[in-house]
Amino acid sequence: MRHYSPLEEVNLAAKLADLREDNYYNSLLLDSLIELLVEKGVISREELYEKARHRDGQVLLHNHHSSDDFRNQRHHSDAMGSSATLPPFL
């Protein structure tokens, strides 16, 4: 296992903070976009749920075909539990 210098640890922590901020910003934009599309009647929440479930199934099926990706799929399934829920913005 690699040991990091104090400066490297600080840099890693800063990168993680930046990623969290980017994730929050992207989630906020996505949530706003979904709300606008639903409010304007462009798409319903049910259609979004259906599409998300379909896309999630495609990703899991695709990952199953590769032994390296299969481990990622198993980790994803374990982390999400047996009945994965959709993100809060859906």
C-alpha positions as CSV (number, residue, x, y, z in Angstrom):
1,M,0.0,0.0,0.0
2,R,1.3,3.4,-1.0
3,H,1.9,6.0,1.7
4,Y,1.2,9.6,0.9
5,S,3.1,12.6,2.1
6,P,1.1,15.2,4.1
7,L,1.1,17.5,1.1
8,E,-0.2,14.8,-1.1
9,E,-3.0,14.0,1.4
10,V,-4.0,17.7,1.4
11,N,-4.1,17.7,-2.4
12,L,-6.2,14.6,-2.4
13,A,-8.6,16.1,0.1
14,A,-8.9,19.3,-2.0
15,K,-9.6,17.2,-5.1
16,L,-12.3,15.3,-3.3
17,A,-13.9,18.5,-2.1
18,D,-13.9,19.8,-5.7
19,L,-15.6,16.6,-6.9
20,R,-18.2,16.9,-4.2
21,E,-18.9,20.5,-5.2
22,D,-19.1,19.5,-8.9
23,N,-21.5,16.7,-8.0
24,Y,-23.7,19.0,-6.0
25,Y,-23.8,21.6,-8.8
26,N,-24.6,18.9,-11.5
27,S,-27.3,17.4,-9.3
28,L,-28.8,20.8,-8.8
29,L,-28.8,21.5,-12.5
30,L,-30.3,18.1,-13.3
31,D,-33.0,18.5,-10.7
32,S,-33.9,21.9,-12.1
33,L,-34.0,20.6,-15.6
34,I,-36.2,17.6,-14.7
35,E,-38.6,19.9,-12.7
36,L,-38.9,22.2,-15.7
37,L,-39.6,19.4,-18.1
38,V,-42.2,17.9,-15.8
39,E,-43.9,21.3,-15.2
40,K,-44.1,22.0,-18.9
41,G,-45.5,18.6,-19.6
42,V,-42.7,17.6,-21.8
43,I,-42.2,14.3,-19.9
44,S,-43.9,12.8,-16.9
45,R,-42.2,11.5,-13.7
46,E,-43.4,8.0,-14.6
47,E,-41.6,8.2,-18.0
48,L,-38.5,9.3,-16.2
49,Y,-38.7,6.4,-13.7
50,E,-39.2,3.9,-16.6
51,K,-36.3,5.3,-18.6
52,A,-34.0,5.3,-15.5
53,R,-34.9,1.7,-14.7
54,H,-34.3,0.7,-18.3
55,R,-30.9,2.5,-18.5
56,D,-29.8,1.0,-15.1
57,G,-30.7,-2.5,-16.5
58,Q,-28.6,-1.8,-19.6
59,V,-25.6,-0.7,-17.6
60,L,-25.8,-3.8,-15.3
61,L,-26.3,-6.1,-18.3
62,H,-23.3,-4.5,-20.2
63,N,-21.1,-4.8,-17.1
64,H,-22.0,-8.4,-16.6
65,H,-20.2,-9.3,-19.9
66,S,-16.8,-8.4,-18.6
67,S,-15.2,-10.1,-15.6
68,D,-13.5,-6.9,-14.5
69,D,-16.8,-5.0,-14.8
70,F,-18.7,-7.8,-13.1
71,R,-16.9,-7.0,-9.9
72,N,-18.0,-3.4,-10.2
73,Q,-21.5,-4.5,-10.9
74,R,-21.5,-6.7,-7.8
75,H,-20.1,-3.8,-5.7
76,H,-22.8,-1.5,-7.2
77,S,-25.5,-4.0,-6.3
78,D,-24.2,-4.5,-2.8
79,A,-24.0,-0.8,-2.2
80,M,-27.5,-0.2,-3.6
81,G,-29.1,-3.2,-1.9
82,S,-31.3,-5.7,-3.6
83,S,-33.9,-3.1,-4.5
84,A,-32.0,-0.1,-5.8
85,T,-33.8,3.2,-5.5
86,L,-33.7,6.1,-7.9
87,P,-31.9,9.3,-7.2
88,P,-34.0,11.9,-5.2
89,F,-34.4,14.1,-8.2
90,L,-36.6,11.5,-9.9
